Amino acid sequence: MFGLSAGHLLILTAVVLLFGHRRLPELGHALGKGAGAFKRGLEGKDTDSTDLEEKR
């Protein structure tokens, strides 16, 4: 079924039970922002707090 094994479905069910269906988009957004920040940090494009304050 869509390339998902029983193990994948078990993990997906556990995540939904732990976090709830309303918090999953928030969790995905936070993980995406974290991954982007990690990638920028590896590339050396990390900004310091003074740059962030100027952008606001």
CHARMM-style PDB file with segment names, atoms N, HN, CA, C and O in Angstrom:
ATOM      1  N   MET     1       0.847  -1.178   0.000  1.00  0.00      PROA
ATOM      2  CA  MET     1       0.000   0.000   0.000  1.00  0.00      PROA
ATOM      3  C   MET     1       0.889   1.236   0.000  1.00  0.00      PROA
ATOM      4  O   MET     1       1.464   1.579   1.033  1.00  0.00      PROA
ATOM      5  N   PHE     2       1.009   1.900  -1.125  1.00  0.00      PROA
ATOM      6  HN  PHE     2       0.542   1.621  -1.964  1.00  0.00      PROA
ATOM      7  CA  PHE     2       1.779   3.132  -1.282  1.00  0.00      PROA
ATOM      8  C   PHE     2       3.234   2.966  -0.861  1.00  0.00      PROA
ATOM      9  O   PHE     2       3.870   3.954  -0.495  1.00  0.00      PROA
ATOM     10  N   GLY     3       3.772   1.781  -0.898  1.00  0.00      PROA
ATOM     11  HN  GLY     3       3.256   0.978  -1.196  1.00  0.00      PROA
ATOM     12  CA  GLY     3       5.155   1.545  -0.529  1.00  0.00      PROA
ATOM     13  C   GLY     3       5.407   1.571   0.974  1.00  0.00      PROA
ATOM     14  O   GLY     3       6.554   1.696   1.404  1.00  0.00      PROA
ATOM     15  N   LEU     4       4.361   1.455   1.774  1.00  0.00      PROA
ATOM     16  HN  LEU     4       3.429   1.353   1.425  1.00  0.00      PROA
ATOM     17  CA  LEU     4       4.506   1.460   3.229  1.00  0.00      PROA
ATOM     18  C   LEU     4       4.403   0.041   3.760  1.00  0.00      PROA
ATOM     19  O   LEU     4       3.491  -0.708   3.409  1.00  0.00      PROA
ATOM     20  N   SER     5       5.336  -0.306   4.595  1.00  0.00      PROA
ATOM     21  HN  SER     5       6.077   0.302   4.880  1.00  0.00      PROA
ATOM     22  CA  SER     5       5.288  -1.625   5.217  1.00  0.00      PROA
ATOM     23  C   SER     5       4.515  -1.540   6.520  1.00  0.00      PROA
ATOM     24  O   SER     5       4.091  -0.459   6.928  1.00  0.00      PROA
ATOM     25  N   ALA     6       4.335  -2.656   7.161  1.00  0.00      PROA
ATOM     26  HN  ALA     6       4.679  -3.535   6.830  1.00  0.00      PROA
ATOM     27  CA  ALA     6       3.623  -2.699   8.440  1.00  0.00      PROA
ATOM     28  C   ALA     6       4.390  -1.905   9.502  1.00  0.00      PROA
ATOM     29  O   ALA     6       3.777  -1.293  10.376  1.00  0.00      PROA
ATOM     30  N   GLY     7       5.706  -1.912   9.434  1.00  0.00      PROA
ATOM     31  HN  GLY     7       6.204  -2.409   8.723  1.00  0.00      PROA
ATOM     32  CA  GLY     7       6.520  -1.149  10.372  1.00  0.00      PROA
ATOM     33  C   GLY     7       6.309   0.349  10.234  1.00  0.00      PROA
ATOM     34  O   GLY     7       6.220   1.071  11.226  1.00  0.00      PROA
ATOM     35  N   HSD     8       6.230   0.811   8.973  1.00  0.00      PROA
ATOM     36  HN  HSD     8       6.303   0.224   8.167  1.00  0.00      PROA
ATOM     37  CA  HSD     8       5.971   2.231   8.724  1.00  0.00      PROA
ATOM     38  C   HSD     8       4.606   2.647   9.271  1.00  0.00      PROA
ATOM     39  O   HSD     8       4.467   3.704   9.887  1.00  0.00      PROA
ATOM     40  N   LEU     9       3.616   1.812   9.040  1.00  0.00      PROA
ATOM     41  HN  LEU     9       3.729   0.954   8.540  1.00  0.00      PROA
ATOM     42  CA  LEU     9       2.272   2.126   9.529  1.00  0.00      PROA
ATOM     43  C   LEU     9       2.220   2.133  11.044  1.00  0.00      PROA
ATOM     44  O   LEU     9       1.507   2.943  11.637  1.00  0.00      PROA
ATOM     45  N   LEU    10       2.969   1.239  11.680  1.00  0.00      PROA
ATOM     46  HN  LEU    10       3.548   0.581  11.198  1.00  0.00      PROA
ATOM     47  CA  LEU    10       3.025   1.196  13.135  1.00  0.00      PROA
ATOM     48  C   LEU    10       3.664   2.467  13.692  1.00  0.00      PROA
ATOM     49  O   LEU    10       3.174   3.027  14.674  1.00  0.00      PROA
ATOM     50  N   ILE    11       4.744   2.922  13.079  1.00  0.00      PROA
ATOM     51  HN  ILE    11       5.141   2.468  12.281  1.00  0.00      PROA
ATOM     52  CA  ILE    11       5.415   4.151  13.511  1.00  0.00      PROA
ATOM     53  C   ILE    11       4.503   5.352  13.286  1.00  0.00      PROA
ATOM     54  O   ILE    11       4.405   6.220  14.153  1.00  0.00      PROA
ATOM     55  N   LEU    12       3.842   5.416  12.147  1.00  0.00      PROA
ATOM     56  HN  LEU    12       3.922   4.711  11.442  1.00  0.00      PROA
ATOM     57  CA  LEU    12       2.927   6.518  11.853  1.00  0.00      PROA
ATOM     58  C   LEU    12       1.779   6.557  12.855  1.00  0.00      PROA
ATOM     59  O   LEU    12       1.392   7.630  13.316  1.00  0.00      PROA
ATOM     60  N   THR    13       1.240   5.400  13.191  1.00  0.00      PROA
ATOM     61  HN  THR    13       1.554   4.528  12.817  1.00  0.00      PROA
ATOM     62  CA  THR    13       0.165   5.329  14.176  1.00  0.00      PROA
ATOM     63  C   THR    13       0.648   5.798  15.541  1.00  0.00      PROA
ATOM     64  O   THR    13      -0.069   6.517  16.238  1.00  0.00      PROA
ATOM     65  N   ALA    14       1.847   5.401  15.929  1.00  0.00      PROA
ATOM     66  HN  ALA    14       2.429   4.817  15.363  1.00  0.00      PROA
ATOM     67  CA  ALA    14       2.396   5.811  17.221  1.00  0.00      PROA
ATOM     68  C   ALA    14       2.605   7.330  17.264  1.00  0.00      PROA
ATOM     69  O   ALA    14       2.333   7.957  18.288  1.00  0.00      PROA
ATOM     70  N   VAL    15       3.076   7.919  16.184  1.00  0.00      PROA
ATOM     71  HN  VAL    15       3.297   7.409  15.352  1.00  0.00      PROA
ATOM     72  CA  VAL    15       3.291   9.370  16.132  1.00  0.00      PROA
ATOM     73  C   VAL    15       1.961  10.108  16.253  1.00  0.00      PROA
ATOM     74  O   VAL    15       1.860  11.097  16.979  1.00  0.00      PROA
ATOM     75  N   VAL    16       0.950   9.632  15.547  1.00  0.00      PROA
ATOM     76  HN  VAL    16       1.032   8.829  14.957  1.00  0.00      PROA
ATOM     77  CA  VAL    16      -0.364  10.279  15.613  1.00  0.00      PROA
ATOM     78  C   VAL    16      -0.942  10.159  17.022  1.00  0.00      PROA
ATOM     79  O   VAL    16      -1.540  11.110  17.524  1.00  0.00      PROA
ATOM     80  N   LEU    17      -0.772   9.017  17.657  1.00  0.00      PROA
ATOM     81  HN  LEU    17      -0.286   8.244  17.249  1.00  0.00      PROA
ATOM     82  CA  LEU    17      -1.285   8.838  19.019  1.00  0.00      PROA
ATOM     83  C   LEU    17      -0.528   9.697  20.026  1.00  0.00      PROA
ATOM     84  O   LEU    17      -1.127  10.218  20.966  1.00  0.00      PROA
ATOM     85  N   LEU    18       0.775   9.849  19.840  1.00  0.00      PROA
ATOM     86  HN  LEU    18       1.262   9.425  19.076  1.00  0.00      PROA
ATOM     87  CA  LEU    18       1.572  10.634  20.782  1.00  0.00      PROA
ATOM     88  C   LEU    18       1.320  12.133  20.646  1.00  0.00      PROA
ATOM     89  O   LEU    18       1.159  12.828  21.649  1.00  0.00      PROA
ATOM     90  N   PHE    19       1.285  12.628  19.423  1.00  0.00      PROA
ATOM     91  HN  PHE    19       1.416  12.063  18.608  1.00  0.00      PROA
ATOM     92  CA  PHE    19       1.225  14.067  19.205  1.00  0.00      PROA
ATOM     93  C   PHE    19      -0.173  14.558  18.852  1.00  0.00      PROA
ATOM     94  O   PHE    19      -0.462  15.744  19.008  1.00  0.00      PROA
ATOM     95  N   GLY    20      -1.018  13.700  18.395  1.00  0.00      PROA
ATOM     96  HN  GLY    20      -0.784  12.736  18.268  1.00  0.00      PROA
ATOM     97  CA  GLY    20      -2.353  14.108  17.992  1.00  0.00      PROA
ATOM     98  C   GLY    20      -2.363  14.645  16.580  1.00  0.00      PROA
ATOM     99  O   GLY    20      -1.349  15.137  16.085  1.00  0.00      PROA
ATOM    100  N   HSD    21      -3.508  14.552  15.933  1.00  0.00      PROA
ATOM    101  HN  HSD    21      -4.332  14.153  16.336  1.00  0.00      PROA
ATOM    102  CA  HSD    21      -3.585  14.957  14.529  1.00  0.00      PROA
ATOM    103  C   HSD    21      -3.515  16.470  14.365  1.00  0.00      PROA
ATOM    104  O   HSD    21      -3.173  16.939  13.279  1.00  0.00      PROA
ATOM    105  N   ARG    22      -3.817  17.239  15.377  1.00  0.00      PROA
ATOM    106  HN  ARG    22      -4.095  16.859  16.259  1.00  0.00      PROA
ATOM    107  CA  ARG    22      -3.766  18.701  15.252  1.00  0.00      PROA
ATOM    108  C   ARG    22      -2.342  19.236  15.357  1.00  0.00      PROA
ATOM    109  O   ARG    22      -2.036  20.290  14.798  1.00  0.00      PROA
ATOM    110  N   ARG    23      -1.476  18.529  16.062  1.00  0.00      PROA
ATOM    111  HN  ARG    23      -1.724  17.673  16.516  1.00  0.00      PROA
ATOM    112  CA  ARG    23      -0.115  19.020  16.263  1.00  0.00      PROA
ATOM    113  C   ARG    23       0.851  18.558  15.181  1.00  0.00      PROA
ATOM    114  O   ARG    23       1.979  19.049  15.127  1.00  0.00      PROA
ATOM    115  N   LEU    24       0.450  17.635  14.324  1.00  0.00      PROA
ATOM    116  HN  LEU    24      -0.465  17.236  14.368  1.00  0.00      PROA
ATOM    117  CA  LEU    24       1.358  17.120  13.302  1.00  0.00      PROA
ATOM    118  C   LEU    24       1.829  18.203  12.328  1.00  0.00      PROA
ATOM    119  O   LEU    24       3.018  18.224  12.010  1.00  0.00      PROA
ATOM    120  N   PRO    25       0.972  19.103  11.834  1.00  0.00      PROA
ATOM    121  CA  PRO    25       1.492  20.167  10.959  1.00  0.00      PROA
ATOM    122  C   PRO    25       2.497  21.069  11.667  1.00  0.00      PROA
ATOM    123  O   PRO    25       3.482  21.490  11.061  1.00  0.00      PROA
ATOM    124  N   GLU    26       2.261  21.368  12.936  1.00  0.00      PROA
ATOM    125  HN  GLU    26       1.460  21.026  13.429  1.00  0.00      PROA
ATOM    126  CA  GLU    26       3.206  22.185  13.704  1.00  0.00      PROA
ATOM    127  C   GLU    26       4.536  21.465  13.846  1.00  0.00      PROA
ATOM    128  O   GLU    26       5.599  22.072  13.726  1.00  0.00      PROA
ATOM    129  N   LEU    27       4.467  20.173  14.101  1.00  0.00      PROA
ATOM    130  HN  LEU    27       3.602  19.679  14.198  1.00  0.00      PROA
ATOM    131  CA  LEU    27       5.679  19.370  14.241  1.00  0.00      PROA
ATOM    132  C   LEU    27       6.456  19.333  12.934  1.00  0.00      PROA
ATOM    133  O   LEU    27       7.680  19.465  12.934  1.00  0.00      PROA
ATOM    134  N   GLY    28       5.752  19.154  11.818  1.00  0.00      PROA
ATOM    135  HN  GLY    28       4.758  19.046  11.818  1.00  0.00      PROA
ATOM    136  CA  GLY    28       6.405  19.151  10.514  1.00  0.00      PROA
ATOM    137  C   GLY    28       7.043  20.494  10.184  1.00  0.00      PROA
ATOM    138  O   GLY    28       8.139  20.549   9.627  1.00  0.00      PROA
ATOM    139  N   HSD    29       6.359  21.562  10.526  1.00  0.00      PROA
ATOM    140  HN  HSD    29       5.468  21.517  10.978  1.00  0.00      PROA
ATOM    141  CA  HSD    29       6.897  22.912  10.283  1.00  0.00      PROA
ATOM    142  C   HSD    29       8.168  23.132  11.111  1.00  0.00      PROA
ATOM    143  O   HSD    29       9.160  23.657  10.605  1.00  0.00      PROA
ATOM    144  N   ALA    30       8.134  22.735  12.362  1.00  0.00      PROA
ATOM    145  HN  ALA    30       7.329  22.308  12.773  1.00  0.00      PROA
ATOM    146  CA  ALA    30       9.301  22.907  13.227  1.00  0.00      PROA
ATOM    147  C   ALA    30      10.478  22.069  12.735  1.00  0.00      PROA
ATOM    148  O   ALA    30      11.620  22.528  12.751  1.00  0.00      PROA
ATOM    149  N   LEU    31      10.201  20.844  12.301  1.00  0.00      PROA
ATOM    150  HN  LEU    31       9.273  20.471  12.289  1.00  0.00      PROA
ATOM    151  CA  LEU    31      11.275  19.995  11.782  1.00  0.00      PROA
ATOM    152  C   LEU    31      11.866  20.572  10.504  1.00  0.00      PROA
ATOM    153  O   LEU    31      13.078  20.514  10.298  1.00  0.00      PROA
ATOM    154  N   GLY    32      11.016  21.129   9.642  1.00  0.00      PROA
ATOM    155  HN  GLY    32      10.031  21.176   9.809  1.00  0.00      PROA
ATOM    156  CA  GLY    32      11.498  21.747   8.405  1.00  0.00      PROA
ATOM    157  C   GLY    32      12.362  22.967   8.675  1.00  0.00      PROA
ATOM    158  O   GLY    32      13.398  23.151   8.036  1.00  0.00      PROA
ATOM    159  N   LYS    33      11.938  23.806   9.623  1.00  0.00      PROA
ATOM    160  HN  LYS    33      11.096  23.656  10.142  1.00  0.00      PROA
ATOM    161  CA  LYS    33      12.737  24.984   9.966  1.00  0.00      PROA
ATOM    162  C   LYS    33      14.074  24.568  10.577  1.00  0.00      PROA
ATOM    163  O   LYS    33      15.109  25.173  10.297  1.00  0.00      PROA
ATOM    164  N   GLY    34      14.041  23.543  11.403  1.00  0.00      PROA
ATOM    165  HN  GLY    34      13.201  23.052  11.630  1.00  0.00      PROA
ATOM    166  CA  GLY    34      15.280  23.058  12.013  1.00  0.00      PROA
ATOM    167  C   GLY    34      16.239  22.483  10.980  1.00  0.00      PROA
ATOM    168  O   GLY    34      17.447  22.714  11.047  1.00  0.00      PROA
ATOM    169  N   ALA    35      15.703  21.740  10.033  1.00  0.00      PROA
ATOM    170  HN  ALA    35      14.722  21.552   9.979  1.00  0.00      PROA
ATOM    171  CA  ALA    35      16.541  21.170   8.981  1.00  0.00      PROA
ATOM    172  C   ALA    35      17.145  22.270   8.112  1.00  0.00      PROA
ATOM    173  O   ALA    35      18.305  22.183   7.711  1.00  0.00      PROA
ATOM    174  N   GLY    36      16.357  23.304   7.822  1.00  0.00      PROA
ATOM    175  HN  GLY    36      15.414  23.375   8.147  1.00  0.00      PROA
ATOM    176  CA  GLY    36      16.870  24.431   7.025  1.00  0.00      PROA
ATOM    177  C   GLY    36      17.965  25.183   7.755  1.00  0.00      PROA
ATOM    178  O   GLY    36      18.973  25.562   7.158  1.00  0.00      PROA
ATOM    179  N   ALA    37      17.765  25.398   9.043  1.00  0.00      PROA
ATOM    180  HN  ALA    37      16.946  25.090   9.528  1.00  0.00      PROA
ATOM    181  CA  ALA    37      18.788  26.089   9.834  1.00  0.00      PROA
ATOM    182  C   ALA    37      20.064  25.252   9.918  1.00  0.00      PROA
ATOM    183  O   ALA    37      21.170  25.790   9.858  1.00  0.00      PROA
ATOM    184  N   PHE    38      19.908  23.962  10.055  1.00  0.00      PROA
ATOM    185  HN  PHE    38      19.010  23.526  10.104  1.00  0.00      PROA
ATOM    186  CA  PHE    38      21.070  23.069  10.099  1.00  0.00      PROA
ATOM    187  C   PHE    38      21.839  23.116   8.783  1.00  0.00      PROA
ATOM    188  O   PHE    38      23.069  23.176   8.776  1.00  0.00      PROA
ATOM    189  N   LYS    39      21.109  23.089   7.674  1.00  0.00      PROA
ATOM    190  HN  LYS    39      20.110  23.040   7.680  1.00  0.00      PROA
ATOM    191  CA  LYS    39      21.756  23.132   6.361  1.00  0.00      PROA
ATOM    192  C   LYS    39      22.485  24.458   6.157  1.00  0.00      PROA
ATOM    193  O   LYS    39      23.608  24.481   5.655  1.00  0.00      PROA
ATOM    194  N   ARG    40      21.839  25.575   6.552  1.00  0.00      PROA
ATOM    195  HN  ARG    40      20.927  25.557   6.960  1.00  0.00      PROA
ATOM    196  CA  ARG    40      22.496  26.886   6.426  1.00  0.00      PROA
ATOM    197  C   ARG    40      23.741  26.950   7.310  1.00  0.00      PROA
ATOM    198  O   ARG    40      24.748  27.545   6.926  1.00  0.00      PROA
ATOM    199  N   GLY    41      23.673  26.343   8.486  1.00  0.00      PROA
ATOM    200  HN  GLY    41      22.855  25.860   8.798  1.00  0.00      PROA
ATOM    201  CA  GLY    41      24.832  26.329   9.376  1.00  0.00      PROA
ATOM    202  C   GLY    41      25.986  25.547   8.788  1.00  0.00      PROA
ATOM    203  O   GLY    41      27.144  25.936   8.937  1.00  0.00      PROA
ATOM    204  N   LEU    42      25.679  24.443   8.118  1.00  0.00      PROA
ATOM    205  HN  LEU    42      24.738  24.126   7.997  1.00  0.00      PROA
ATOM    206  CA  LEU    42      26.736  23.658   7.483  1.00  0.00      PROA
ATOM    207  C   LEU    42      27.362  24.398   6.307  1.00  0.00      PROA
ATOM    208  O   LEU    42      28.555  24.252   6.039  1.00  0.00      PROA
ATOM    209  N   GLU    43      26.565  25.182   5.613  1.00  0.00      PROA
ATOM    210  HN  GLU    43      25.596  25.300   5.830  1.00  0.00      PROA
ATOM    211  CA  GLU    43      27.073  25.922   4.459  1.00  0.00      PROA
ATOM    212  C   GLU    43      27.778  27.212   4.864  1.00  0.00      PROA
ATOM    213  O   GLU    43      28.389  27.875   4.026  1.00  0.00      PROA
ATOM    214  N   GLY    44      27.697  27.569   6.135  1.00  0.00      PROA
ATOM    215  HN  GLY    44      27.201  27.031   6.816  1.00  0.00      PROA
ATOM    216  CA  GLY    44      28.359  28.778   6.604  1.00  0.00      PROA
ATOM    217  C   GLY    44      27.542  30.036   6.382  1.00  0.00      PROA
ATOM    218  O   GLY    44      28.076  31.144   6.447  1.00  0.00      PROA
ATOM    219  N   LYS    45      26.265  29.879   6.125  1.00  0.00      PROA
ATOM    220  HN  LYS    45      25.831  28.980   6.072  1.00  0.00      PROA
ATOM    221  CA  LYS    45      25.402  31.038   5.894  1.00  0.00      PROA
ATOM    222  C   LYS    45      24.619  31.391   7.152  1.00  0.00      PROA
ATOM    223  O   LYS    45      23.528  31.954   7.069  1.00  0.00      PROA
ATOM    224  N   ASP    46      25.156  31.074   8.279  1.00  0.00      PROA
ATOM    225  HN  ASP    46      26.043  30.616   8.346  1.00  0.00      PROA
ATOM    226  CA  ASP    46      24.483  31.336   9.542  1.00  0.00      PROA
ATOM    227  C   ASP    46      24.577  32.815   9.879  1.00  0.00      PROA
ATOM    228  O   ASP    46      25.628  33.427   9.689  1.00  0.00      PROA
ATOM    229  N   THR    47      23.494  33.396  10.374  1.00  0.00      PROA
ATOM    230  HN  THR    47      22.640  32.899  10.528  1.00  0.00      PROA
ATOM    231  CA  THR    47      23.485  34.807  10.741  1.00  0.00      PROA
ATOM    232  C   THR    47      23.531  34.932  12.250  1.00  0.00      PROA
ATOM    233  O   THR    47      23.099  34.034  12.973  1.00  0.00      PROA
ATOM    234  N   ASP    48      24.057  36.048  12.718  1.00  0.00      PROA
ATOM    235  HN  ASP    48      24.408  36.778  12.131  1.00  0.00      PROA
ATOM    236  CA  ASP    48      24.071  36.267  14.159  1.00  0.00      PROA
ATOM    237  C   ASP    48      22.850  37.078  14.568  1.00  0.00      PROA
ATOM    238  O   ASP    48      22.050  37.461  13.715  1.00  0.00      PROA
ATOM    239  N   SER    49      22.698  37.340  15.844  1.00  0.00      PROA
ATOM    240  HN  SER    49      23.348  37.029  16.537  1.00  0.00      PROA
ATOM    241  CA  SER    49      21.487  37.981  16.343  1.00  0.00      PROA
ATOM    242  C   SER    49      21.337  39.408  15.851  1.00  0.00      PROA
ATOM    243  O   SER    49      20.207  39.882  15.730  1.00  0.00      PROA
ATOM    244  N   THR    50      22.425  40.119  15.562  1.00  0.00      PROA
ATOM    245  HN  THR    50      23.343  39.734  15.660  1.00  0.00      PROA
ATOM    246  CA  THR    50      22.299  41.499  15.090  1.00  0.00      PROA
ATOM    247  C   THR    50      21.690  41.542  13.691  1.00  0.00      PROA
ATOM    248  O   THR    50      20.925  42.456  13.386  1.00  0.00      PROA
ATOM    249  N   ASP    51      22.008  40.588  12.849  1.00  0.00      PROA
ATOM    250  HN  ASP    51      22.630  39.845  13.096  1.00  0.00      PROA
ATOM    251  CA  ASP    51      21.421  40.536  11.517  1.00  0.00      PROA
ATOM    252  C   ASP    51      19.928  40.256  11.597  1.00  0.00      PROA
ATOM    253  O   ASP    51      19.151  40.814  10.824  1.00  0.00      PROA
ATOM    254  N   LEU    52      19.527  39.408  12.514  1.00  0.00      PROA
ATOM    255  HN  LEU    52      20.159  38.954  13.142  1.00  0.00      PROA
ATOM    256  CA  LEU    52      18.116  39.081  12.655  1.00  0.00      PROA
ATOM    257  C   LEU    52      17.318  40.275  13.132  1.00  0.00      PROA
ATOM    258  O   LEU    52      16.185  40.474  12.695  1.00  0.00      PROA
ATOM    259  N   GLU    53      17.890  41.079  14.026  1.00  0.00      PROA
ATOM    260  HN  GLU    53      18.810  40.917  14.381  1.00  0.00      PROA
ATOM    261  CA  GLU    53      17.187  42.246  14.529  1.00  0.00      PROA
ATOM    262  C   GLU    53      17.021  43.302  13.449  1.00  0.00      PROA
ATOM    263  O   GLU    53      16.025  44.026  13.442  1.00  0.00      PROA
ATOM    264  N   GLU    54      17.982  43.403  12.536  1.00  0.00      PROA
ATOM    265  HN  GLU    54      18.791  42.815  12.542  1.00  0.00      PROA
ATOM    266  CA  GLU    54      17.904  44.393  11.466  1.00  0.00      PROA
ATOM    267  C   GLU    54      16.827  44.007  10.460  1.00  0.00      PROA
ATOM    268  O   GLU    54      16.224  44.889   9.846  1.00  0.00      PROA
ATOM    269  N   LYS    55      16.568  42.718  10.274  1.00  0.00      PROA
ATOM    270  HN  LYS    55      17.058  42.002  10.772  1.00  0.00      PROA
ATOM    271  CA  LYS    55      15.575  42.261   9.308  1.00  0.00      PROA
ATOM    272  C   LYS    55      14.156  42.493   9.806  1.00  0.00      PROA
ATOM    273  O   LYS    55      13.232  42.562   8.995  1.00  0.00      PROA
ATOM    274  N   ARG    56      13.958  42.614  11.092  1.00  0.00      PROA
ATOM    275  HN  ARG    56      14.708  42.558  11.750  1.00  0.00      PROA
ATOM    276  CA  ARG    56      12.617  42.802  11.644  1.00  0.00      PROA
ATOM    277  C   ARG    56      12.187  44.167  11.442  1.00  0.00      PROA
ATOM    278  OT1 ARG    56      11.079  44.530  11.838  1.00  0.00      PROA
TER     279      ARG     56
END
